[in-house]
Amino acid sequence: MTDPASVPTLSLAMTVAFSIALLGSVLLKFWLATRQMRHVAQHRSAVPAAFADRITLDAHQKAADYTIAQGRLGLLELAWGTAVTLAWTLLGALSELNQALAQWMAPGIAQQVALLAAFAVVNAVIDLPFTLYRTFVLEQRFGFNKTTVSLWLKDLAKSTVLSIVIGLPLAALVLWMMGATGALWWLWTWGVWMGFNLLVLLVYPTWIAPWFNQFKPLDDPELKDRVTQLMARCGFQSKGFYVMDGSKRSAHANAYFTGFGASKRVVFYDTLLAQLNAAEVDAVLAHELGHFKHRHILKRIVAMFGLSLLGFAALGWLSQQIWFYTGLGVAPSLTGPNDALALLLFMMVLPLAGTFIGPLFAQLSRKHEFEADAFAVAQTSGHDLSSALLKLYQDNASTLTPDPVYVKFYYSHPPASERLGRMLPAAT
């Protein structure tokens, strides 16, 4: 524990460091967002020469307008989210909530679980206007939203039930371990958390996902034969090929692998099958297989394990420092546990670090995408993959002219110009 005499100084240092990091993060995100919107707007009037024969001006301008609209909403969310973070921390809202619950409930795990639940509910209510606007106004304006109010409410109810049935017991277990497993609680808790994540990978495809969407076996004989041959040629096996009714919520298209080990399955959005021909779907699937061939999924899981271990270790140390609480505007309990407070404060501090290290992971992800593209071109056709990607860029209104600096910070996938620039020469 820290020397009590040094707590005020360390508390002030924590406040200053947090304030500087928060301000720096906000300014950086604002600068990047405005760069992106300005760059896209400047290139809105003409389709890039490389795409002029395949993308119409109307489609290009729709993508530009969609990108700018998302950017403007993102700036509002950034400002609002920053204000909410300040309210929870330095302005004392989290401390007030904790003290209010402490007056109603005896100290212990139940009170701490209630604090986590109350925090989650309040945040969900605070974010609700943005969620509704994004779905029913922005996505609706550009023709992507297919969700009805009734379906949205059903999804909300199902998500709430899952949070209660799974989230609350997990939270209670974590809080119990923090208080009952000694100084190395963070190591044991990290092990439980990683086990939980692996379990979710196993059960999600067959138990959770069908709660929200319908999954039907792929019944197109030609396509099924093509993708079966592709899987065999590449040395992969899956539990099956399925079509998901993504069109009942959105017009956006996608395809993905889900599951882990023997439970892996290939899922195609029905919107994807409606937009691409069999050869193009084959090429998109080959791209996804490329991620597995290069062990990208395994590498990301290992990276997640390592980073989360560092995070839990940091949390284990910070949770024992009084200045960590007081420096963030929270009065810790002197008689009861403060584990829930530590978790919540750490969750609000951690994204600030992510702002500055995120570009490294974005760069790695783009590298993985290039490798998966190269694998797909080798196994299928570069022309089919490039045709599929252009259709997806157009149908999803993805801008063809993003700001290069914004790309380096945020894009997990390379821009279309870079992907096609490497893909087509390799296909000839």
N, C-alpha and C positions, 0 to 999 in steps of 0.2 A: 504493500500500500504506500501511497505517497505521503511524504512528510506534511502534516496538516498546515504548517506554517507557509508552505509553498503553494498551497491550493489556490489562493486568490490570484497569484501571478500566473500560474498555469491555466487557470480558468479564463483569465483575460486573453492569454496567448491563444487558447482554443477558440475563443469568440472571434478574435482578429483573423486567425487562419481560416476559419469557416467562412467568415464574411468575404475575405479576399477570394477564396476558392469559388464561392457562389457567384460573386460579381464577375470574376474572370470567366466562369462557365457561361453565364448569361450573355456577356458581351461577345464571347467567341461564337456562340450559337446564333446570336442576332446578326453578327457580321457575315457568317456563312450563309444564313437563310436569305439575307438581302442580296448577297452576291448571286446566289442561285436564281432568285426571281428576276434580278436585273439582267443576268446573262441570258436566261430563257426568253425574256421579253424582247431583248435586242435581236434575237435570232428567230423570232416568231414569223416574220413576213415571208420567209423563203425556206423551202425544204433543203436540207444539206445536199450538196451535189451527189454524194455517194448514194443517196436514197431517192433521188428525184424521179427515177423510173419505177419505183415500187411503192412509194408513200405519197398519198395525195396531200395537197396543201391544206384541205379541210381537216384531215386526220392529224397533220403536224400541228396545226393551230389549236385543235382540241387538246392535244397533249400539252402544249404550252400553257393554255388557259387552266387546265386541270392542275398542272404543277404549280402554277402561281397561286391558284386558289388554296391548294394544300399548304403552300408556304405561308400565306397570310393567316390561315387558321393556326398553323404551327406557331407563329409569333404570338398570337393571342394566348395559346396554351402555355407557351414559355413564360410569358408575363404572369399569367394566373398561377401557374405551378410554382414560380419563384415566390410569389406572395404567400401562397399556401405553405410552402416550406418555411418561410420566415415566421409565419403565424404559429406553426406547430413548435418551432424551436425558440428563437430569440424572443419572440413576443409572448411565449409562455402557455400556448394553448394545450400542448401535450401535458405539461405539468398540471394545469388546471383539470384536465380530463382525468389524469391519474389520481389526483387528490379527491375529486368528486367520487370516483369509484371506490377509493379507499374509505370514504365516509359511509358508503352503503354496504360494503362487503369487508369481511375479515381478511387480513393479509394472507396470501397463499396463492396456489396455482390457479384457483378459480378466478380470483380477482385479476391476476395477470392475463389469463386467457380472455377475460372480459375486456381488458384494456386493448389487447390486440384486435378483438372483434369490433369494438367500438371505433377504433382508429380506422379499420378497414371500411366500416359502414359509412362513417363520416366522409372519408376520401371518395368513396363511390358516389355518394350524393353530390359532393362538390364537383366531381368530374362529369356527372350525368348530362349537363347541358351541352358539353363539347361532344360527348358520345352521340347524343341524339342529333345534334347539328351535322356531325360528320356523316352519319348514316342516312338521315332523312332529308337533308338539305344538300350538302356538297355532293355526295355520291349520287343522289337522286338527280341533281342538276345535270350531271354528265352521263346519265343513263346507266349507271352501274348498280344502283341499289335495287334489289328484288325482295328485300325483307319487308314484311308487313308489320304493323304495330303488334298484332296478335302473336306473330312468330317471334318478334323481338322480346315480348313479355315472357313467352314460353322459355326462350333461351336464358333469360335472366333468372327465371324461377329454377331452371335446371342447374345453372351455374351456382346459384345460392345453395341449393341442396347439396351439391358436390362439395362446396366450401365447408358446409356444416358437418357433413358426414366424414370427409377426409381431412379438411384443413384444421378443424378444431381439435380432433384427437392428436394430430401430428404436432400442433402447437403445444398442446398439453404435455406431450412426451418430451419435446425439446426443452420446455421450461422445467420439467421435472429433472431431466438430465443435467441441466445447468446448475441446479441446486443440490443434486444428490451424488454426483460422480467425481467430486473433488476438483483439484486445480487443473486437471487435464480434461475437464468436461467438454471443452471445445473439440478435442480430438475424437472423443466418443460420439459427440453430436454430429460432427462432420461425417463419421462413418454411417450413422443412421440416415443422415440427409442424402448421402450418395446412394445408399441402398434403396431409399424411397424413390429417387430419380430413376434408377435402373428398373425398379418394379413398375413404375409408370410406363416406361418404354415397352414393357412386356404386356401390360394389361390394357393400355390405351386403345390399340386397334380393335380389340374384340369386346371390350366392356364399356369404355367411355365414349369413344367416337360415335358408335351407333346410337347413342342417346340423343345426339344432335343431328345426325345426318343418316340417310339411307345409303347402304352400300350393297350394290347388286353385282353379281359376277359379270364380267365382260362377256357379252354374247355376240359380238361381231366376229364371225369365223375368220375372215381375212386378217383382221387386226390381231386377233388372239393367236393365230398361227405365226404371224410376223414377230410378235413380241416374245412368244415362246421360243422360237428359233434364236432370237437375239439373246435371250437369257442363257440358253444352252451354249451358244457360241462363245459367250463371255464367261461361262463357268459359274453362273449364279442360279440360285434356286429361291423360290418364294412360296408362300402359302397360298397364293392365288392372285388373280388380277381382278380388280374391282372398279366399278364406276360409282362416284359419289355425286349426289344431287346438289352440287354447289350452286346451281342456277336458282335455287329457291331463296338464296340470300344475296347473291352478287353475280354480276356478269363477268367478273374477273376469272381467268382460267389458270389452271395449274395442274401439275402431276407430281407425285412424291412417293417415296418409300416410307413406310411407317413400321414400327415394331422393332424387335431386337431378336437376334438369333433365329430360332425356328418360327417365330411369330411374324417375321417380316412379310409384308404384302405390298403390292404395287397398287396405287390408287390413282385413277384418272378422274379429274373433274368432268362432268358431262359437258360443261362449256368448252373444255379443251377439245373433246372429241367432235364437238359441233363445228369447231373452227379449223381443225387441221385434218389433212388426209392421212391415210395409214402410214405412208413413208415418213411423214413429218412427225407423227406420234412416235414412231419407231426411233427416230433420231433424238427426240426429247427424252425418251426412256434411256437411250444409250448414254446421254449426258448424265442422268441420275446414276446409272450404273458406274460411270466413271468416278463418281465420288466414292463409291464403295471399293472400286478397284484400287484407287490410290489411298485407301484407308482414311479418307478425310473425316468420316463420321467418327471413327475410332480416335483419331487425333484430337478432334474437338471434344470428345468425351474425356480424354486424358487431360486436355488443357483445362476443361471445366473442373475436373477433380483437383488439379494442382492449384488453380486460382481460388477455388472455394476453400481449400485447406489453408491457404494464406489468409483468406478473409476470416475464417473461423478463429485462426490463431490471433489475428489482430483484434477481433471482437472479444476473445478471451482475456486479452490484456486490458483493453479499453474499459471493459465492464467493471474492472476493479479500481478504476481511477475516478475519484470524486469529481475532479476538474472536467472530465469528459461530459458529465451530466450538467454541472453548473455552467460550463462554458457554452452549452447549447440551450441554456434557458430552462433547465429542468432541475427541480429540487428533488434529489433522490431520498428515498426513505432511509431513515437511520435505524429503524427497527425491523423492517420487513425486506423481502427480496426486491431487487430492482432489475431483474432479468428481462422482463418485457420492455421496460424503458430502454435498456441497452440495445435490444434487438431493433426497436423502432428507430432510435437515434442513428444506429449504424446503417439501417436501410436508407435513411435520408442523407447520410454523409457519403455513402459508397458511390452513388451515381456521379458525384463531383469528380472523383478519381477517374471514373469511366469516361468522362468527357475528354480527358487529356490522353488516355491510353487507347481509346476506341479506334483511332486511325490505324494503329498497328494491327489490330484484329481485322479491320476492314480490308487492309492491304493483303493480309494472309488469305482472307476469304476470296478476294478477287483472283489471287494466284491459284487457288483451288478451282475456281470456275474456269479459268483458262485450261487447267489440266483436264478437267472433265470435258470441256469442249473438244480438246485434242483427242481424247479417248473416243468420243462420239463420232468424230470425223473418221477415225481409223476403222470404226466398226460399222458405220452406216454410210451416210453421204453428207458431206459438208454443205452441199447445196440444199438438201432437205432440212438440215439443222438451221441454216441461215434463213431459209424461207419460213420455218416454224417460228424462229425467234422474232423475225420482223412482224409476223402476224400477231404474236403475243405482245410485242411492244406497241403495235397499233391498237389492238383490242383492249389493252390495259391502259392506254393513253400514257405511256411512258415517254418522256421527252427524249428526243434524239440529240438535244444540244444542252446537256447539263454543264454547269460551271466546273472546270477541272479541279479547282481547290475543294469545292463542295464534294466532288466525287471522292477525293482522297480521304476526306474525313468520314464520310457516311456510307458510301456505296459498298454494299457487300458483293454486288455483281458489277463487272465492268460495263461501261456504256456500250451501246450497240455498235458504234463505230469501231471501237477497239476490238470487240469480240469478232465482228465480221472481218475486220482487217487481218486478223490472224487465221480465221477459219477458212476463208475462201481460197487463199493461196495454198493452204495445206490440202484443199480438196481437188486442186487442179493437177 
